[in-house]
Amino acid sequence: MRLLKAIHQGIQDGGLLEKVGQVSKTVAQRAQSLSVSGVTAARTSGTSLWLETDSAVTCTKLITHMRNHGVLVQQNGATGVVAKPALIFGEAQAAELFTALSKFK
């Protein structure tokens, strides 16, 4: 029980909830205005981003592109790509994610 209280206190003291909340807003705003060739839809939940592509070929190309730009993603079905970042994901990493996406052709 003491360990859980210590973890909870660390989360509060570090402002983790507020940071995640702010980054989640940034990711959602950027996803709403996302215009990337071959990406037909984008949705978010917290700091996670789901992308739907127009084909399995585009999906594979996007995954390779994102990984080559240092963004950890995984395939989600035949045409989906998902980025589920860790809690240490911040504004700088969100910028890297969307910069990599903007370079996809």
Disulfide bonds with the S-S distance in Angstrom:
none
